[in-house]
Amino acid sequence: EYNKSKYHLKDVVIGKVFFLLVRIRIKYMEICLLKKESTGQRAAQRVQRDGDADQVRD
């Protein structure tokens, strides 16, 4: 679906979520954005990961 595997911090990703018609009630939904930063050369490379989850409501 997406044309790149890596994005710059200033890039914007726009998407849609489609729900099929089902007969179950959704109480809440969560979306999680994951951020990974790499600095340095391979021998001394540092990787920092961060996640930000938000709850989506009606």
C-alpha distance matrix in Angstrom:
0.0 3.8 6.6 9.1 10.3 13.2 13.9 17.5 19.3 19.6 15.9 14.5 11.1 11.2 9.6 11.4 12.8 14.2 17.4 19.0 22.7 24.5 28.0 27.6 28.3 25.9 28.2 25.8 22.2 21.2 18.3 18.5 17.4 18.1 19.5 20.7 23.2 24.8 28.1 30.6 30.9 29.9 33.5 33.7 30.1 29.6 26.4 26.3 23.8 23.8 22.3 22.7 22.5 23.3 24.4 23.2 25.9 26.7
3.8 0.0 3.8 5.7 7.4 9.8 10.3 13.8 15.8 16.1 12.4 11.6 8.7 9.9 9.6 12.4 14.3 16.4 19.8 21.8 25.5 27.3 30.6 29.9 30.1 27.4 29.3 26.5 22.9 21.3 18.0 17.6 15.8 16.2 17.0 18.0 20.1 21.7 24.8 27.4 27.8 27.1 30.7 30.8 27.2 26.8 23.8 23.6 21.5 21.6 20.5 21.1 21.5 22.5 24.2 23.2 26.2 27.3
6.6 3.8 0.0 3.8 7.0 9.3 10.0 13.2 16.0 16.0 12.4 12.5 10.6 12.2 12.7 15.7 18.0 20.0 23.4 25.3 29.0 30.9 34.2 33.6 33.9 31.2 33.1 30.2 26.5 24.8 21.4 20.6 18.4 18.4 18.5 18.9 20.5 21.5 24.3 26.5 26.6 26.2 29.9 30.2 26.7 26.8 24.1 24.5 22.8 23.4 22.8 23.6 24.4 25.6 27.5 26.7 29.7 30.8
9.1 5.7 3.8 0.0 3.8 5.5 6.9 10.3 13.4 14.0 10.9 11.8 10.5 13.1 14.0 17.3 19.4 21.8 25.1 27.3 30.9 32.5 35.7 34.7 34.8 31.8 33.3 30.2 26.5 24.3 20.7 19.3 16.7 16.0 15.6 15.5 16.9 17.7 20.5 22.7 22.8 22.4 26.2 26.4 22.9 23.0 20.4 21.0 19.7 20.5 20.4 21.7 23.0 24.6 26.9 26.5 29.9 31.4
10.3 7.4 7.0 3.8 0.0 3.8 6.9 10.5 13.2 14.9 12.2 13.3 11.7 14.6 15.2 18.2 19.6 22.2 25.1 27.3 31.0 32.2 35.2 33.9 34.0 30.9 32.3 29.1 25.4 22.9 19.4 17.5 15.0 13.6 13.3 12.8 14.4 15.1 18.3 20.5 20.6 19.8 23.4 23.7 20.1 20.1 17.4 18.1 16.7 18.0 18.0 19.8 21.2 23.3 25.7 25.8 29.4 31.2
13.2 9.8 9.3 5.5 3.8 0.0 3.8 7.0 9.8 11.8 9.8 11.7 11.1 14.6 15.9 19.3 20.9 23.9 26.8 29.4 33.0 34.1 37.0 35.5 35.1 31.9 32.8 29.4 25.7 22.9 19.3 17.0 13.9 12.2 11.0 10.3 11.3 12.2 15.1 17.6 18.2 18.0 21.6 21.4 17.8 17.6 15.0 15.6 14.6 15.9 16.5 18.2 20.2 22.4 25.2 25.6 29.2 31.3
13.9 10.3 10.0 6.9 6.9 3.8 0.0 3.8 6.6 8.1 6.1 8.3 8.7 12.4 14.5 18.1 20.2 23.4 26.5 29.3 32.8 34.1 36.9 35.4 34.7 31.3 32.1 28.6 25.0 22.2 18.4 16.3 12.9 12.0 10.4 10.6 11.4 13.0 15.6 18.4 19.6 20.0 23.6 22.9 19.2 18.6 16.1 15.9 15.0 15.5 16.0 17.1 19.2 20.9 23.9 24.1 27.6 29.6
17.5 13.8 13.2 10.3 10.5 7.0 3.8 0.0 3.8 5.4 5.2 8.6 10.4 14.1 16.8 20.4 22.7 26.1 29.1 32.2 35.6 36.9 39.5 37.8 36.9 33.4 33.8 30.2 26.7 23.7 20.0 17.8 14.1 13.2 10.7 11.0 10.6 12.3 14.2 17.1 18.8 19.9 23.3 22.1 18.7 17.9 15.8 15.5 15.2 15.5 16.5 17.4 20.0 21.6 24.9 25.2 28.7 30.7
19.3 15.8 16.0 13.4 13.2 9.8 6.6 3.8 0.0 3.8 5.6 8.1 10.4 13.9 16.7 20.2 22.2 25.9 28.7 32.1 35.2 36.4 38.7 36.9 35.5 32.0 32.0 28.3 25.0 21.9 18.3 16.1 12.3 11.9 9.3 10.4 10.0 12.6 14.4 17.8 20.1 21.4 24.4 22.8 19.3 17.8 15.7 14.5 14.0 13.5 14.5 14.8 17.7 19.1 22.5 23.0 26.5 28.6
19.6 16.1 16.0 14.0 14.9 11.8 8.1 5.4 3.8 0.0 3.8 6.6 9.9 12.9 16.3 19.8 22.4 25.9 29.0 32.4 35.4 36.9 39.4 37.7 36.4 32.9 33.1 29.4 26.2 23.4 19.8 18.2 14.6 14.9 12.8 14.2 13.8 16.2 17.6 20.8 23.0 24.5 27.6 26.0 22.7 21.4 19.4 18.2 17.7 17.0 17.6 17.3 19.8 20.6 23.7 23.7 26.9 28.6
15.9 12.4 12.4 10.9 12.2 9.8 6.1 5.2 5.6 3.8 0.0 3.8 6.7 9.9 13.2 16.9 19.6 23.0 26.3 29.4 32.6 34.3 36.9 35.5 34.5 31.1 31.7 28.2 24.8 22.3 18.6 17.3 13.9 14.4 13.0 14.5 14.9 17.1 19.2 22.2 24.0 25.1 28.4 27.2 23.7 22.7 20.3 19.3 18.3 17.7 17.7 17.5 19.6 20.3 23.1 22.7 26.0 27.5
14.5 11.6 12.5 11.8 13.3 11.7 8.3 8.6 8.1 6.6 3.8 0.0 3.8 6.4 9.9 13.4 16.3 19.7 23.0 26.2 29.3 31.1 33.7 32.4 31.2 28.0 28.7 25.3 21.9 19.8 16.2 15.6 12.7 14.1 13.6 15.9 17.0 19.7 22.1 25.3 27.1 27.9 31.2 30.0 26.4 25.0 22.3 20.9 19.3 18.1 17.3 16.6 17.9 18.1 20.6 19.8 22.8 24.1
11.1 8.7 10.6 10.5 11.7 11.1 8.7 10.4 10.4 9.9 6.7 3.8 0.0 3.8 6.6 10.2 13.0 16.3 19.6 22.8 26.0 27.7 30.5 29.3 28.4 25.2 26.3 23.0 19.5 17.6 14.0 13.8 11.4 13.0 13.5 15.9 17.7 20.4 23.2 26.5 28.0 28.3 31.7 30.7 27.0 25.6 22.5 21.3 19.1 18.0 16.6 16.0 16.7 17.0 19.1 18.1 21.1 22.4
11.2 9.9 12.2 13.1 14.6 14.6 12.4 14.1 13.9 12.9 9.9 6.4 3.8 0.0 3.8 7.2 10.5 13.6 17.0 20.2 23.2 25.2 28.0 27.1 26.3 23.3 24.6 21.6 18.3 17.1 13.9 14.7 13.1 15.4 16.5 19.2 21.2 24.0 26.9 30.2 31.8 31.9 35.3 34.4 30.6 29.2 26.0 24.5 22.0 20.5 18.7 17.5 17.5 17.0 18.5 16.7 19.3 20.0
9.6 9.6 12.7 14.0 15.2 15.9 14.5 16.8 16.7 16.3 13.2 9.9 6.6 3.8 0.0 3.8 7.0 9.9 13.4 16.5 19.6 21.7 24.6 23.8 23.3 20.5 22.2 19.5 16.2 15.4 12.6 14.0 13.3 15.8 17.6 20.3 22.9 25.6 28.8 32.1 33.5 33.2 36.5 35.8 32.0 30.5 27.1 25.6 22.8 21.3 19.0 17.8 17.1 16.6 17.4 15.4 17.9 18.4
11.4 12.4 15.7 17.3 18.2 19.3 18.1 20.4 20.2 19.8 16.9 13.4 10.2 7.2 3.8 0.0 3.8 6.4 9.9 13.0 16.0 18.2 21.0 20.5 20.1 17.6 19.7 17.4 14.3 14.5 12.4 14.7 14.9 17.8 20.1 23.0 25.8 28.7 32.0 35.3 36.7 36.2 39.5 38.7 34.9 33.3 29.8 28.1 25.0 23.3 20.5 19.0 17.6 16.6 16.6 14.0 15.9 16.0
12.8 14.3 18.0 19.4 19.6 20.9 20.2 22.7 22.2 22.4 19.6 16.3 13.0 10.5 7.0 3.8 0.0 3.8 6.7 10.1 13.1 14.8 17.6 16.9 16.6 14.2 16.5 14.5 11.5 12.2 10.9 13.7 14.9 17.7 20.6 23.5 26.7 29.6 33.1 36.4 37.8 37.0 40.1 39.4 35.6 33.8 30.1 28.4 25.0 23.2 20.0 18.6 16.5 15.5 14.8 12.3 14.1 14.2
14.2 16.4 20.0 21.8 22.2 23.9 23.4 26.1 25.9 25.9 23.0 19.7 16.3 13.6 9.9 6.4 3.8 0.0 3.8 6.6 9.7 12.0 15.1 15.1 15.4 13.8 16.7 15.5 13.1 14.6 14.0 17.0 18.4 21.2 24.2 26.9 30.2 33.0 36.5 39.8 40.9 40.0 43.1 42.5 38.8 37.1 33.4 31.8 28.3 26.6 23.4 22.0 19.7 18.5 17.4 14.6 15.6 15.1
17.4 19.8 23.4 25.1 25.1 26.8 26.5 29.1 28.7 29.0 26.3 23.0 19.6 17.0 13.4 9.9 6.7 3.8 0.0 3.8 6.5 8.3 11.3 11.3 12.0 10.9 14.3 13.8 12.1 14.4 14.8 18.0 20.1 22.8 26.1 28.9 32.3 35.2 38.8 42.1 43.3 42.2 45.1 44.5 40.8 39.0 35.2 33.4 29.8 28.0 24.5 23.1 20.3 18.9 17.1 14.5 14.8 14.2
19.0 21.8 25.3 27.3 27.3 29.4 29.3 32.2 32.1 32.4 29.4 26.2 22.8 20.2 16.5 13.0 10.1 6.6 3.8 0.0 3.8 6.0 9.6 10.7 12.4 12.4 16.1 16.3 15.0 17.6 18.1 21.2 23.4 25.9 29.3 31.9 35.4 38.0 41.7 44.9 45.8 44.6 47.4 47.1 43.4 41.7 38.0 36.4 32.7 31.1 27.7 26.4 23.6 22.4 20.4 17.9 17.9 17.0
22.7 25.5 29.0 30.9 31.0 33.0 32.8 35.6 35.2 35.4 32.6 29.3 26.0 23.2 19.6 16.0 13.1 9.7 6.5 3.8 0.0 3.8 6.9 9.0 11.0 12.0 15.7 16.8 16.3 19.4 20.5 23.8 26.3 28.9 32.3 35.1 38.6 41.4 45.0 48.3 49.4 48.1 50.9 50.4 46.8 45.0 41.2 39.4 35.7 33.9 30.4 28.9 25.7 24.2 21.8 19.1 18.4 17.0
24.5 27.3 30.9 32.5 32.2 34.1 34.1 36.9 36.4 36.9 34.3 31.1 27.7 25.2 21.7 18.2 14.8 12.0 8.3 6.0 3.8 0.0 3.8 5.8 8.6 10.2 13.9 15.5 15.6 18.8 20.4 23.6 26.5 29.0 32.6 35.3 38.9 41.7 45.4 48.6 49.7 48.2 50.8 50.3 46.8 44.8 41.1 39.2 35.5 33.6 30.0 28.6 25.3 23.9 21.3 19.1 18.2 17.2
28.0 30.6 34.2 35.7 35.2 37.0 36.9 39.5 38.7 39.4 36.9 33.7 30.5 28.0 24.6 21.0 17.6 15.1 11.3 9.6 6.9 3.8 0.0 3.8 6.8 9.6 12.9 15.3 16.2 19.7 22.0 25.2 28.3 30.9 34.6 37.4 41.0 43.9 47.6 50.8 52.1 50.6 53.1 52.4 49.0 46.8 43.0 41.0 37.2 35.2 31.5 29.9 26.3 24.8 21.7 19.7 18.3 17.1
27.6 29.9 33.6 34.7 33.9 35.5 35.4 37.8 36.9 37.7 35.5 32.4 29.3 27.1 23.8 20.5 16.9 15.1 11.3 10.7 9.0 5.8 3.8 0.0 3.8 6.5 9.5 12.1 13.3 16.8 19.4 22.6 25.9 28.4 32.1 34.9 38.6 41.5 45.1 48.4 49.8 48.4 50.7 49.9 46.5 44.1 40.4 38.2 34.4 32.3 28.6 27.0 23.4 21.9 18.7 17.1 15.8 15.4
28.3 30.1 33.9 34.8 34.0 35.1 34.7 36.9 35.5 36.4 34.5 31.2 28.4 26.3 23.3 20.1 16.6 15.4 12.0 12.4 11.0 8.6 6.8 3.8 0.0 3.8 6.2 9.2 11.1 14.8 17.8 21.1 24.5 27.3 30.9 33.9 37.5 40.6 44.1 47.6 49.2 48.0 50.2 49.2 45.7 43.2 39.5 37.0 33.3 30.8 27.0 25.1 21.4 19.5 16.1 14.4 12.7 12.2
25.9 27.4 31.2 31.8 30.9 31.9 31.3 33.4 32.0 32.9 31.1 28.0 25.2 23.3 20.5 17.6 14.2 13.8 10.9 12.4 12.0 10.2 9.6 6.5 3.8 0.0 3.8 5.7 7.4 11.1 14.1 17.4 20.8 23.6 27.2 30.3 33.8 37.0 40.5 44.0 45.6 44.6 46.8 45.6 42.2 39.6 35.9 33.4 29.6 27.1 23.3 21.3 17.6 15.7 12.4 10.9 9.7 10.0
28.2 29.3 33.1 33.3 32.3 32.8 32.1 33.8 32.0 33.1 31.7 28.7 26.3 24.6 22.2 19.7 16.5 16.7 14.3 16.1 15.7 13.9 12.9 9.5 6.2 3.8 0.0 3.8 7.1 10.5 14.0 17.1 20.6 23.5 26.9 30.1 33.5 36.8 40.1 43.7 45.6 44.6 46.7 45.3 41.9 39.1 35.5 32.7 29.0 26.2 22.4 20.2 16.4 14.3 10.7 9.9 8.3 9.4
25.8 26.5 30.2 30.2 29.1 29.4 28.6 30.2 28.3 29.4 28.2 25.3 23.0 21.6 19.5 17.4 14.5 15.5 13.8 16.3 16.8 15.5 15.3 12.1 9.2 5.7 3.8 0.0 3.8 6.9 10.4 13.5 17.0 19.9 23.3 26.6 29.9 33.3 36.5 40.1 42.1 41.3 43.4 41.9 38.5 35.6 32.0 29.2 25.5 22.6 18.9 16.5 12.8 10.6 7.0 6.5 6.0 8.4
22.2 22.9 26.5 26.5 25.4 25.7 25.0 26.7 25.0 26.2 24.8 21.9 19.5 18.3 16.2 14.3 11.5 13.1 12.1 15.0 16.3 15.6 16.2 13.3 11.1 7.4 7.1 3.8 0.0 3.8 6.9 10.3 13.7 16.6 20.1 23.3 26.7 30.1 33.4 37.0 38.9 38.0 40.3 38.9 35.4 32.7 29.1 26.4 22.7 20.0 16.2 14.0 10.4 8.6 5.9 5.2 6.8 9.5
21.2 21.3 24.8 24.3 22.9 22.9 22.2 23.7 21.9 23.4 22.3 19.8 17.6 17.1 15.4 14.5 12.2 14.6 14.4 17.6 19.4 18.8 19.7 16.8 14.8 11.1 10.5 6.9 3.8 0.0 3.8 6.6 10.2 13.0 16.5 19.7 23.1 26.4 29.7 33.3 35.3 34.5 36.7 35.2 31.8 29.0 25.4 22.6 18.9 16.2 12.4 10.3 6.7 5.6 4.4 5.6 8.7 12.0
18.3 18.0 21.4 20.7 19.4 19.3 18.4 20.0 18.3 19.8 18.6 16.2 14.0 13.9 12.6 12.4 10.9 14.0 14.8 18.1 20.5 20.4 22.0 19.4 17.8 14.1 14.0 10.4 6.9 3.8 0.0 3.8 6.8 10.0 13.3 16.7 20.0 23.4 26.7 30.3 32.3 31.7 34.1 32.6 29.1 26.4 22.8 20.2 16.6 13.9 10.3 8.4 5.6 5.6 6.5 7.2 10.9 13.8
18.5 17.6 20.6 19.3 17.5 17.0 16.3 17.8 16.1 18.2 17.3 15.6 13.8 14.7 14.0 14.7 13.7 17.0 18.0 21.2 23.8 23.6 25.2 22.6 21.1 17.4 17.1 13.5 10.3 6.6 3.8 0.0 3.8 6.4 9.9 13.1 16.5 19.8 23.2 26.7 28.7 28.1 30.4 28.9 25.4 22.7 19.0 16.4 12.8 10.2 6.6 5.5 4.1 6.4 8.8 10.5 14.2 17.4
17.4 15.8 18.4 16.7 15.0 13.9 12.9 14.1 12.3 14.6 13.9 12.7 11.4 13.1 13.3 14.9 14.9 18.4 20.1 23.4 26.3 26.5 28.3 25.9 24.5 20.8 20.6 17.0 13.7 10.2 6.8 3.8 0.0 3.8 6.6 10.2 13.3 16.8 20.0 23.7 25.7 25.4 27.9 26.3 22.7 20.2 16.6 14.1 10.7 8.4 5.7 5.3 6.4 8.6 11.7 13.0 16.8 19.7
18.1 16.2 18.4 16.0 13.6 12.2 12.0 13.2 11.9 14.9 14.4 14.1 13.0 15.4 15.8 17.8 17.7 21.2 22.8 25.9 28.9 29.0 30.9 28.4 27.3 23.6 23.5 19.9 16.6 13.0 10.0 6.4 3.8 0.0 3.8 6.7 10.2 13.4 16.9 20.4 22.3 21.8 24.3 22.7 19.1 16.6 13.0 10.7 7.3 5.9 4.5 6.5 8.6 11.7 14.8 16.5 20.3 23.4
19.5 17.0 18.5 15.6 13.3 11.0 10.4 10.7 9.3 12.8 13.0 13.6 13.5 16.5 17.6 20.1 20.6 24.2 26.1 29.3 32.3 32.6 34.6 32.1 30.9 27.2 26.9 23.3 20.1 16.5 13.3 9.9 6.6 3.8 0.0 3.8 6.7 10.2 13.4 17.0 19.3 19.2 21.7 19.9 16.3 13.8 10.4 8.1 5.7 5.1 6.1 8.3 11.4 14.3 17.7 19.4 23.2 26.2
20.7 18.0 18.9 15.5 12.8 10.3 10.6 11.0 10.4 14.2 14.5 15.9 15.9 19.2 20.3 23.0 23.5 26.9 28.9 31.9 35.1 35.3 37.4 34.9 33.9 30.3 30.1 26.6 23.3 19.7 16.7 13.1 10.2 6.7 3.8 0.0 3.8 6.7 10.2 13.7 15.6 15.4 17.9 16.3 12.6 10.4 6.9 5.7 4.5 6.5 8.8 11.7 14.7 17.8 21.2 23.1 26.9 29.9
23.2 20.1 20.5 16.9 14.4 11.3 11.4 10.6 10.0 13.8 14.9 17.0 17.7 21.2 22.9 25.8 26.7 30.2 32.3 35.4 38.6 38.9 41.0 38.6 37.5 33.8 33.5 29.9 26.7 23.1 20.0 16.5 13.3 10.2 6.7 3.8 0.0 3.8 6.7 10.4 12.9 13.4 15.8 13.8 10.2 8.1 5.6 5.2 6.5 8.6 11.7 14.3 17.7 20.6 24.2 26.0 29.8 32.8
24.8 21.7 21.5 17.7 15.1 12.2 13.0 12.3 12.6 16.2 17.1 19.7 20.4 24.0 25.6 28.7 29.6 33.0 35.2 38.0 41.4 41.7 43.9 41.5 40.6 37.0 36.8 33.3 30.1 26.4 23.4 19.8 16.8 13.4 10.2 6.7 3.8 0.0 3.8 7.0 9.1 9.7 12.2 10.4 6.8 5.7 4.6 6.6 8.9 11.9 15.0 17.9 21.2 24.3 27.8 29.6 33.4 36.4
28.1 24.8 24.3 20.5 18.3 15.1 15.6 14.2 14.4 17.6 19.2 22.1 23.2 26.9 28.8 32.0 33.1 36.5 38.8 41.7 45.0 45.4 47.6 45.1 44.1 40.5 40.1 36.5 33.4 29.7 26.7 23.2 20.0 16.9 13.4 10.2 6.7 3.8 0.0 3.8 7.0 8.9 10.9 8.5 5.7 5.4 6.6 8.7 11.8 14.6 18.0 20.7 24.2 27.2 30.8 32.7 36.4 39.4
30.6 27.4 26.5 22.7 20.5 17.6 18.4 17.1 17.8 20.8 22.2 25.3 26.5 30.2 32.1 35.3 36.4 39.8 42.1 44.9 48.3 48.6 50.8 48.4 47.6 44.0 43.7 40.1 37.0 33.3 30.3 26.7 23.7 20.4 17.0 13.7 10.4 7.0 3.8 0.0 3.8 6.7 8.1 6.0 4.5 6.4 9.0 11.8 15.1 18.0 21.5 24.4 27.8 30.9 34.4 36.4 40.2 43.1
30.9 27.8 26.6 22.8 20.6 18.2 19.6 18.8 20.1 23.0 24.0 27.1 28.0 31.8 33.5 36.7 37.8 40.9 43.3 45.8 49.4 49.7 52.1 49.8 49.2 45.6 45.6 42.1 38.9 35.3 32.3 28.7 25.7 22.3 19.3 15.6 12.9 9.1 7.0 3.8 0.0 3.8 5.7 5.5 5.1 8.5 10.9 14.3 17.3 20.6 23.8 26.9 30.1 33.3 36.8 38.7 42.5 45.4
29.9 27.1 26.2 22.4 19.8 18.0 20.0 19.9 21.4 24.5 25.1 27.9 28.3 31.9 33.2 36.2 37.0 40.0 42.2 44.6 48.1 48.2 50.6 48.4 48.0 44.6 44.6 41.3 38.0 34.5 31.7 28.1 25.4 21.8 19.2 15.4 13.4 9.7 8.9 6.7 3.8 0.0 3.8 5.6 4.9 8.6 10.5 14.2 16.8 20.4 23.4 26.8 29.7 33.1 36.4 38.4 42.2 45.1
33.5 30.7 29.9 26.2 23.4 21.6 23.6 23.3 24.4 27.6 28.4 31.2 31.7 35.3 36.5 39.5 40.1 43.1 45.1 47.4 50.9 50.8 53.1 50.7 50.2 46.8 46.7 43.4 40.3 36.7 34.1 30.4 27.9 24.3 21.7 17.9 15.8 12.2 10.9 8.1 5.7 3.8 0.0 3.8 5.8 9.2 11.9 15.5 18.5 22.1 25.3 28.7 31.7 35.2 38.5 40.7 44.5 47.6
33.7 30.8 30.2 26.4 23.7 21.4 22.9 22.1 22.8 26.0 27.2 30.0 30.7 34.4 35.8 38.7 39.4 42.5 44.5 47.1 50.4 50.3 52.4 49.9 49.2 45.6 45.3 41.9 38.9 35.2 32.6 28.9 26.3 22.7 19.9 16.3 13.8 10.4 8.5 6.0 5.5 5.6 3.8 0.0 3.8 6.5 9.9 13.1 16.4 19.8 23.3 26.6 29.8 33.2 36.6 39.0 42.7 45.9
30.1 27.2 26.7 22.9 20.1 17.8 19.2 18.7 19.3 22.7 23.7 26.4 27.0 30.6 32.0 34.9 35.6 38.8 40.8 43.4 46.8 46.8 49.0 46.5 45.7 42.2 41.9 38.5 35.4 31.8 29.1 25.4 22.7 19.1 16.3 12.6 10.2 6.8 5.7 4.5 5.1 4.9 5.8 3.8 0.0 3.8 6.6 10.1 13.2 16.6 20.0 23.3 26.5 29.8 33.3 35.5 39.2 42.4
29.6 26.8 26.8 23.0 20.1 17.6 18.6 17.9 17.8 21.4 22.7 25.0 25.6 29.2 30.5 33.3 33.8 37.1 39.0 41.7 45.0 44.8 46.8 44.1 43.2 39.6 39.1 35.6 32.7 29.0 26.4 22.7 20.2 16.6 13.8 10.4 8.1 5.7 5.4 6.4 8.5 8.6 9.2 6.5 3.8 0.0 3.8 6.6 10.1 13.4 16.9 20.1 23.4 26.8 30.2 32.6 36.3 39.6
26.4 23.8 24.1 20.4 17.4 15.0 16.1 15.8 15.7 19.4 20.3 22.3 22.5 26.0 27.1 29.8 30.1 33.4 35.2 38.0 41.2 41.1 43.0 40.4 39.5 35.9 35.5 32.0 29.1 25.4 22.8 19.0 16.6 13.0 10.4 6.9 5.6 4.6 6.6 9.0 10.9 10.5 11.9 9.9 6.6 3.8 0.0 3.8 6.6 10.1 13.5 16.8 19.9 23.4 26.8 29.1 32.8 36.1
26.3 23.6 24.5 21.0 18.1 15.6 15.9 15.5 14.5 18.2 19.3 20.9 21.3 24.5 25.6 28.1 28.4 31.8 33.4 36.4 39.4 39.2 41.0 38.2 37.0 33.4 32.7 29.2 26.4 22.6 20.2 16.4 14.1 10.7 8.1 5.7 5.2 6.6 8.7 11.8 14.3 14.2 15.5 13.1 10.1 6.6 3.8 0.0 3.8 6.7 10.4 13.5 16.8 20.1 23.6 26.1 29.8 33.1
23.8 21.5 22.8 19.7 16.7 14.6 15.0 15.2 14.0 17.7 18.3 19.3 19.1 22.0 22.8 25.0 25.0 28.3 29.8 32.7 35.7 35.5 37.2 34.4 33.3 29.6 29.0 25.5 22.7 18.9 16.6 12.8 10.7 7.3 5.7 4.5 6.5 8.9 11.8 15.1 17.3 16.8 18.5 16.4 13.2 10.1 6.6 3.8 0.0 3.8 6.9 10.4 13.4 16.9 20.2 22.7 26.3 29.7
23.8 21.6 23.4 20.5 18.0 15.9 15.5 15.5 13.5 17.0 17.7 18.1 18.0 20.5 21.3 23.3 23.2 26.6 28.0 31.1 33.9 33.6 35.2 32.3 30.8 27.1 26.2 22.6 20.0 16.2 13.9 10.2 8.4 5.9 5.1 6.5 8.6 11.9 14.6 18.0 20.6 20.4 22.1 19.8 16.6 13.4 10.1 6.7 3.8 0.0 3.8 6.8 10.1 13.4 16.9 19.5 23.1 26.5
22.3 20.5 22.8 20.4 18.0 16.5 16.0 16.5 14.5 17.6 17.7 17.3 16.6 18.7 19.0 20.5 20.0 23.4 24.5 27.7 30.4 30.0 31.5 28.6 27.0 23.3 22.4 18.9 16.2 12.4 10.3 6.6 5.7 4.5 6.1 8.8 11.7 15.0 18.0 21.5 23.8 23.4 25.3 23.3 20.0 16.9 13.5 10.4 6.9 3.8 0.0 3.8 6.5 10.0 13.3 15.9 19.5 22.9
22.7 21.1 23.6 21.7 19.8 18.2 17.1 17.4 14.8 17.3 17.5 16.6 16.0 17.5 17.8 19.0 18.6 22.0 23.1 26.4 28.9 28.6 29.9 27.0 25.1 21.3 20.2 16.5 14.0 10.3 8.4 5.5 5.3 6.5 8.3 11.7 14.3 17.9 20.7 24.4 26.9 26.8 28.7 26.6 23.3 20.1 16.8 13.5 10.4 6.8 3.8 0.0 3.8 6.7 10.2 12.8 16.4 19.8
22.5 21.5 24.4 23.0 21.2 20.2 19.2 20.0 17.7 19.8 19.6 17.9 16.7 17.5 17.1 17.6 16.5 19.7 20.3 23.6 25.7 25.3 26.3 23.4 21.4 17.6 16.4 12.8 10.4 6.7 5.6 4.1 6.4 8.6 11.4 14.7 17.7 21.2 24.2 27.8 30.1 29.7 31.7 29.8 26.5 23.4 19.9 16.8 13.4 10.1 6.5 3.8 0.0 3.8 6.8 9.7 13.2 16.7
23.3 22.5 25.6 24.6 23.3 22.4 20.9 21.6 19.1 20.6 20.3 18.1 17.0 17.0 16.6 16.6 15.5 18.5 18.9 22.4 24.2 23.9 24.8 21.9 19.5 15.7 14.3 10.6 8.6 5.6 5.6 6.4 8.6 11.7 14.3 17.8 20.6 24.3 27.2 30.9 33.3 33.1 35.2 33.2 29.8 26.8 23.4 20.1 16.9 13.4 10.0 6.7 3.8 0.0 3.8 6.4 9.8 13.3
24.4 24.2 27.5 26.9 25.7 25.2 23.9 24.9 22.5 23.7 23.1 20.6 19.1 18.5 17.4 16.6 14.8 17.4 17.1 20.4 21.8 21.3 21.7 18.7 16.1 12.4 10.7 7.0 5.9 4.4 6.5 8.8 11.7 14.8 17.7 21.2 24.2 27.8 30.8 34.4 36.8 36.4 38.5 36.6 33.3 30.2 26.8 23.6 20.2 16.9 13.3 10.2 6.8 3.8 0.0 3.8 6.5 10.3
23.2 23.2 26.7 26.5 25.8 25.6 24.1 25.2 23.0 23.7 22.7 19.8 18.1 16.7 15.4 14.0 12.3 14.6 14.5 17.9 19.1 19.1 19.7 17.1 14.4 10.9 9.9 6.5 5.2 5.6 7.2 10.5 13.0 16.5 19.4 23.1 26.0 29.6 32.7 36.4 38.7 38.4 40.7 39.0 35.5 32.6 29.1 26.1 22.7 19.5 15.9 12.8 9.7 6.4 3.8 0.0 3.8 7.1
25.9 26.2 29.7 29.9 29.4 29.2 27.6 28.7 26.5 26.9 26.0 22.8 21.1 19.3 17.9 15.9 14.1 15.6 14.8 17.9 18.4 18.2 18.3 15.8 12.7 9.7 8.3 6.0 6.8 8.7 10.9 14.2 16.8 20.3 23.2 26.9 29.8 33.4 36.4 40.2 42.5 42.2 44.5 42.7 39.2 36.3 32.8 29.8 26.3 23.1 19.5 16.4 13.2 9.8 6.5 3.8 0.0 3.8
26.7 27.3 30.8 31.4 31.2 31.3 29.6 30.7 28.6 28.6 27.5 24.1 22.4 20.0 18.4 16.0 14.2 15.1 14.2 17.0 17.0 17.2 17.1 15.4 12.2 10.0 9.4 8.4 9.5 12.0 13.8 17.4 19.7 23.4 26.2 29.9 32.8 36.4 39.4 43.1 45.4 45.1 47.6 45.9 42.4 39.6 36.1 33.1 29.7 26.5 22.9 19.8 16.7 13.3 10.3 7.1 3.8 0.0
